[in-house]
Amino acid sequence: NYDFKISEIKPSTTLQGYRNKCEFTVGKNVETKDACTVGFVKGRFSHGNISIEDPGECVETCPKVMLDEVQDFKALISSSPFPPYDAVANTGAWKALELRTNKAGSMMVMPVIDLRQLTEERREALSTFLLEHYKERSKLSLFLKLVGNGETIQHLSGPEYMTETLCGFEFQITSGSFFQVNTDSANILYETIKDTAHLDENTILLDVCCGTGTIGIILSRFVKTAVEDARKNAARNNVENITFVEGNAKSATLKILKKIPKFENMRIVAIVDPPRNGLHGDVISSLRGNSLITEIVYVSCDIKQVVNNMVSICCPTSMKYGGDPFRFVSAVAVDMFPHTKKFEVVFHFKRGGEKRSLAAKEVESSNIKQEVKTEETEIAGTLDI
């Protein structure tokens, strides 16, 4: 029984070739019988009809420079002494190709190799094979991801990172960094987060799932006080009113809140941009249990996966989720992924949700009705006398 607002979707300003990161699978194309196809998976392995489709002129999502890189890589592995990965037989080496680019035109190339059937000598030979192919491209960042027995990333040649400018700040991006895949729409997203949080000089901002620190750094200019890539990005942009605490979100949040100096009109806003499957219950419990946190701005790219998080944030106080619950205030979607059904949503929650469960209310209502009924009976008995 309270008001909330659902705003119109904010459109992307770039509709063609907007992705700065793409992952391409290596495998067999069922129709052409080409075992060295590099592209996108069609069908489902569980249905037995998996096939790899050439991306062709898929310029709606992939920039042309990436599509050209895919064709170059396809020619490379087709002529290599190492076989492509076969998902059915579970054999072969070349498994995938991950590409990153930026507005400046830098390129990060990372082949993914299944090493289970490669000897140490063959692994070294494969690395040498890649270095020989890319040796003339000194500005290209070349990495190798080894999978099969865990996951290891090796830097082979070129720069170890690239940079990208976002909302006037420059960010360092490494091979394993999370960074929004649509740079232009990311500017819109972070502006939306700022407007949703209503930041001012009395606000302390908690960027709970900081990653490379983009949200905290970008919004630092609007607040009084506000991991390795994140620290470097803060130093790169001369941002001093920000502190990064490494560790899981639950323990880090508790550690930070104990150190925050109290001041008049202080307001603490937690911003969470978790992985696709949402926040762990312990993190939600920590956010709810810290009464100093009065608002939560929750960013999600898959709302179906985080419905349970929303319920946990707003549900009545319980043994599992202590502290006063939050209430849903608003939501606005940003089109981060044009030509798809996916989008990013910014949710806003404030303290002040219903503290009692519906069951408790029903019990209370039932007790009241019983008391009223008893009183009516007593009154009726008195009148009979």
Protein Blocks (a to p, Z undefined) as FASTA:
>chain_A
ZZdddddddddfbfghkbfbdcddddddfklopakbccddedjfklopaccddekjalkl
mcfklmmmmmmmmmmmmmpcbdcddfklopajblbdcddddfkopacddddddfklpcfk
lmmmmmmmmmmmmmmmmmbccddddehjacadddfbdjfbdcddeehiacdddfklccdf
blklmmmmmmmmmmmnopafkbccddfbnonommmmmmmmmpmbgclmmmmmmmmnopab
bccdeddfklmmmmmmmmpccdehiacdddddddfkopafklmmmmmmmmklmbdcdddf
blklmmmmmmmmmmccdfklgcjddddfbdcdddfbghiabdcddddddehiafbdfklm
mmmmmmmmmmmmmmmmmmmmmmmZZ
